[in-house]
Amino acid sequence: MTTALCPCGSQKPYSECCEPIHQNHANADHPEKLMRSRYSAHVKGLVDYVVKTYHPSCSAEQHRDAIADSINSEWLMLEVLSSSVDQCGKQGFVEFKAHYKDADKQYCLHEKSRFVTEEKDGETLWYYIDGEYPKAEKVGRNDPCPCGSGKKHKKCCG
């Protein structure tokens, strides 16, 4: 019996990577782990988990339908470009590219996400709070796609 690899691209088995975090949010001890688990939750259709891991100030429950709609895309691949935590250990950033397909068209979501910690029931939990989209360089339709897929931009993220 083969063990399924985690959808987050870590090359670890799901049972040793994102599954323990899906079962207990406190197992994400770094913002990159939380971000990877959120991506895997999209792949696996875990709407409740994605909602739960938004910072409470985001009122994610009010946006549950939109979150569920985003999860319904076909998630293809995650690339983590960088991750860091500030010196106080209270805020972190993860820049990533998430590739997905929707209505037979491929897209690339490139975001620098911000995560913060909160104390809850005696545990320190990381939460997604917001993100920004890095300024995209001008790419021609026939240029190679900057996502690294090897396809022309117009056939990939363009």
C-alpha positions as CSV (number, residue, x, y, z in Angstrom):
1,M,0.0,0.0,0.0
2,T,1.4,3.4,-1.0
3,T,1.0,6.4,1.2
4,A,-0.4,9.5,-0.6
5,L,1.8,12.5,-0.7
6,C,0.5,15.7,0.8
7,P,-1.1,18.0,-1.7
8,C,1.0,20.9,-0.4
9,G,4.0,19.7,-2.3
10,S,6.2,19.0,0.7
11,Q,7.0,15.5,-0.6
12,K,5.9,14.1,2.8
13,P,3.0,11.8,3.3
14,Y,-0.3,13.7,4.0
15,S,-0.6,11.7,7.3
16,E,2.7,13.2,8.4
17,C,2.3,16.7,7.0
18,C,-1.0,18.6,6.7
19,E,-3.4,16.0,8.2
20,P,-2.2,16.5,11.8
21,I,-2.7,20.2,11.3
22,H,-6.2,19.7,9.8
23,Q,-7.0,17.7,12.9
24,N,-5.5,20.2,15.3
25,H,-4.8,23.8,14.2
26,A,-2.2,24.2,17.0
27,N,0.1,21.7,15.2
28,A,0.9,24.6,12.7
29,D,3.8,26.0,14.6
30,H,5.0,28.2,11.7
31,P,3.1,30.4,9.2
32,E,4.4,28.3,6.3
33,K,2.9,25.1,7.9
34,L,-0.4,26.9,8.3
35,M,-0.3,28.2,4.7
36,R,0.5,24.7,3.3
37,S,-2.3,23.2,5.4
38,R,-4.7,25.8,4.0
39,Y,-3.7,25.0,0.5
40,S,-4.2,21.2,1.2
41,A,-7.5,22.0,2.7
42,H,-8.5,23.6,-0.6
43,V,-7.5,20.5,-2.4
44,K,-9.4,18.3,0.0
45,G,-12.5,20.5,0.2
46,L,-12.1,21.3,3.9
47,V,-14.2,24.5,4.0
48,D,-14.6,24.5,7.8
49,Y,-10.8,24.3,8.3
50,V,-10.1,27.2,5.9
51,V,-12.8,29.3,7.7
52,K,-11.4,28.4,11.1
53,T,-7.8,29.4,10.2
54,Y,-8.7,33.0,9.2
55,H,-8.0,35.5,11.9
56,P,-11.1,36.2,14.0
57,S,-11.1,39.8,12.8
58,C,-11.7,38.7,9.2
59,S,-15.2,37.5,10.0
60,A,-14.7,34.5,7.6
61,E,-17.9,32.8,8.6
62,Q,-19.8,35.6,6.9
63,H,-17.9,34.7,3.7
64,R,-18.3,31.0,3.9
65,D,-20.0,30.7,0.5
66,A,-17.3,32.6,-1.3
67,I,-14.6,30.5,0.5
68,A,-16.5,27.3,-0.5
69,D,-16.6,28.6,-4.2
70,S,-12.8,29.1,-4.2
71,I,-12.3,25.6,-2.8
72,N,-14.3,24.1,-5.7
73,S,-11.6,25.0,-8.2
74,E,-9.2,22.2,-9.3
75,W,-6.0,22.9,-7.3
76,L,-3.0,21.8,-9.3
77,M,0.2,22.8,-7.5
78,L,1.7,24.9,-4.7
79,E,5.0,26.7,-4.9
80,V,6.3,28.3,-1.7
81,L,8.7,31.1,-2.7
82,S,9.6,32.4,0.8
83,S,8.6,32.4,4.4
84,S,9.6,34.3,7.5
85,V,8.7,35.2,11.0
86,D,9.4,38.6,12.7
87,Q,11.8,38.8,15.6
88,C,8.9,38.8,18.2
89,G,7.5,35.6,16.7
90,K,4.0,37.2,16.4
91,Q,3.8,37.9,12.7
92,G,4.9,35.9,9.6
93,F,4.8,36.1,5.9
94,V,4.6,33.5,3.2
95,E,5.0,34.3,-0.5
96,F,3.6,31.6,-2.7
97,K,2.1,30.7,-6.1
98,A,-1.0,28.4,-6.1
99,H,-1.8,27.0,-9.5
100,Y,-5.4,26.0,-10.2
101,K,-7.9,25.3,-13.0
102,D,-11.4,26.7,-13.2
103,A,-13.7,26.2,-16.1
104,D,-10.9,24.5,-18.1
105,K,-8.6,27.6,-17.8
106,Q,-5.5,27.6,-15.7
107,Y,-4.6,30.4,-13.3
108,C,-1.8,31.2,-10.9
109,L,-2.6,33.0,-7.6
110,H,0.6,34.8,-6.5
111,E,0.3,36.2,-3.0
112,K,2.4,37.3,-0.1
113,S,0.2,36.3,2.8
114,R,0.5,37.7,6.3
115,F,-0.1,35.6,9.4
116,V,-0.4,36.5,13.0
117,T,-0.5,34.6,16.3
118,E,-3.2,34.7,18.9
119,E,-3.5,32.9,22.2
120,K,-6.5,30.6,22.5
121,D,-7.2,28.1,25.2
122,G,-3.6,28.3,26.4
123,E,-2.2,27.6,22.9
124,T,-0.5,29.9,20.4
125,L,-2.3,29.6,17.1
126,W,-1.2,31.1,13.7
127,Y,-4.0,32.7,11.7
128,Y,-4.2,34.0,8.1
129,I,-5.1,37.7,8.3
130,D,-4.5,39.2,4.8
131,G,-2.3,39.2,1.8
132,E,-1.0,41.3,-1.0
133,Y,-0.4,40.5,-4.6
134,P,3.2,41.3,-5.7
135,K,3.5,43.6,-8.6
136,A,3.6,41.5,-11.7
137,E,6.2,42.1,-14.3
138,K,5.0,42.8,-17.8
139,V,4.9,39.4,-19.6
140,G,4.1,39.0,-23.3
141,R,1.5,36.5,-24.3
142,N,4.1,34.3,-26.1
143,D,6.8,34.6,-23.4
144,P,7.4,31.7,-21.0
145,C,5.0,31.9,-18.1
146,P,6.7,33.3,-15.0
147,C,5.1,30.6,-12.8
148,G,7.7,28.2,-14.2
149,S,5.3,25.8,-15.8
150,G,7.2,25.7,-19.1
151,K,4.1,26.8,-21.0
152,K,3.6,30.0,-22.9
153,H,2.0,32.7,-20.7
154,K,-1.2,32.8,-22.8
155,K,-1.7,29.1,-22.2
156,C,-1.0,29.2,-18.5
157,C,-1.5,32.1,-16.1
158,G,-2.2,34.7,-18.8
